[in-house]
Amino acid sequence: MTTLLQLNSSIFSSGGHSSQLANEFVATWRANNPDAQIKVRDLANDPLPHLDAQRVSAFFTPPDARTPGQQVYVDESDALINESSSRKSSSSVCPCTTLAFPRR
Ligand SMILES: Cc1cc2nc3c(=O)[nH]c(=O)nc-3n(C[C@H](O)[C@H](O)[C@H](O)COP(=O)(O)O)c2cc1C
């Protein structure tokens, strides 16, 4: 099945211009792909954790040597990789705030 992953990141949630633009695009895309599955991830309301030293250390630790906490980090990362790699299309509209794009 075709899957579209929609990444929103407006601090104004669904009222943000980028969210509205993405929703318009996805509505048209959905009309052309009526059987497709759409997964929405809101990075402003549900932010991803920063890649810090503990997480990187967990990734570089062999599976049989990981602590339970390190395994949680790896499982979270694997779930995101699967979410991203299993989709066939993606829609990502990025707002600009304080001279930068969100660090997500
Ligand atoms: C706190 C804040 C900082 C902003 N900083 C910038 C900026 O540095 N450069 C810019 O072009 N627009 C800036 N803007 C304007 C945003 O790009 C504009 O509000 C845009 O609509 C945000 O996208 P959104 O509506 O999808 O959330 C800023 C807006 C806010 C609220």
The ligand as an SDF file (V2000), in Angstrom:
LIG
                    3D

 31 33  0  0  0  0  0  0  0  0999 V2000
    8.9680   33.7290   17.1240 C   0  0  0  0  0  0  0  0  0  0  0  0
    8.9430   33.8980   15.6100 C   0  0  0  0  0  0  0  0  0  0  0  0
   10.1380   34.1100   14.9510 C   0  0  0  0  0  0  0  0  0  0  0  0
   10.1650   34.2870   13.5600 C   0  0  0  0  0  0  0  0  0  0  0  0
   11.3550   34.4500   12.9340 N   0  0  0  0  0  0  0  0  0  0  0  0
   11.3860   34.5910   11.5910 C   0  0  0  0  0  0  0  0  0  0  0  0
   12.6400   34.7170   10.9050 C   0  0  0  0  0  0  0  0  0  0  0  0
   13.6930   34.7280   11.5050 O   0  0  0  0  0  0  0  0  0  0  0  0
   12.6300   34.8310    9.5540 N   0  0  0  0  0  0  0  0  0  0  0  0
   11.4600   34.8290    8.8510 C   0  0  0  0  0  0  0  0  0  0  0  0
   11.5190   34.9450    7.6160 O   0  0  0  0  0  0  0  0  0  0  0  0
   10.2600   34.6960    9.4680 N   0  0  0  0  0  0  0  0  0  0  0  0
   10.2010   34.5770   10.8110 C   0  0  0  0  0  0  0  0  0  0  0  0
    8.9910   34.4590   11.4540 N   0  0  0  0  0  0  0  0  0  0  0  0
    7.7690   34.4830   10.6690 C   0  0  0  0  0  0  0  0  0  0  0  0
    7.3610   33.0710   10.3570 C   0  0  0  0  0  0  0  0  0  0  0  0
    8.1310   32.5320    9.2840 O   0  0  0  0  0  0  0  0  0  0  0  0
    5.8880   33.0950    9.9780 C   0  0  0  0  0  0  0  0  0  0  0  0
    5.1510   33.4200   11.1430 O   0  0  0  0  0  0  0  0  0  0  0  0
    5.4500   31.7990    9.4080 C   0  0  0  0  0  0  0  0  0  0  0  0
    4.0740   31.9320    9.0990 O   0  0  0  0  0  0  0  0  0  0  0  0
    5.6730   30.6500   10.4090 C   0  0  0  0  0  0  0  0  0  0  0  0
    5.2660   29.4660    9.7870 O   0  0  0  0  0  0  0  0  0  0  0  0
    3.9340   28.7560   10.2740 P   0  0  0  0  0  0  0  0  0  0  0  0
    2.8020   29.7390   10.0770 O   0  0  0  0  0  0  0  0  0  0  0  0
    3.8340   27.5600    9.3780 O   0  0  0  0  0  0  0  0  0  0  0  0
    4.1260   28.4090   11.7070 O   0  0  0  0  0  0  0  0  0  0  0  0
    8.9510   34.2990   12.8230 C   0  0  0  0  0  0  0  0  0  0  0  0
    7.7350   34.0650   13.5160 C   0  0  0  0  0  0  0  0  0  0  0  0
    7.7320   33.8730   14.8900 C   0  0  0  0  0  0  0  0  0  0  0  0
    6.4260   33.6490   15.6040 C   0  0  0  0  0  0  0  0  0  0  0  0
  1  2  1  0
  2  3  1  0
  2 30  2  0
  3  4  2  0
  4  5  1  0
  4 28  1  0
  5  6  2  0
  6  7  1  0
  6 13  1  0
  7  8  2  0
  7  9  1  0
  9 10  1  0
 10 11  2  0
 10 12  1  0
 12 13  2  0
 13 14  1  0
 14 15  1  0
 14 28  1  0
 15 16  1  0
 16 17  1  0
 16 18  1  0
 18 19  1  0
 18 20  1  0
 20 21  1  0
 20 22  1  0
 22 23  1  0
 23 24  1  0
 24 25  2  0
 24 26  1  0
 24 27  1  0
 28 29  2  0
 29 30  1  0
 30 31  1  0
M  END
$$$$
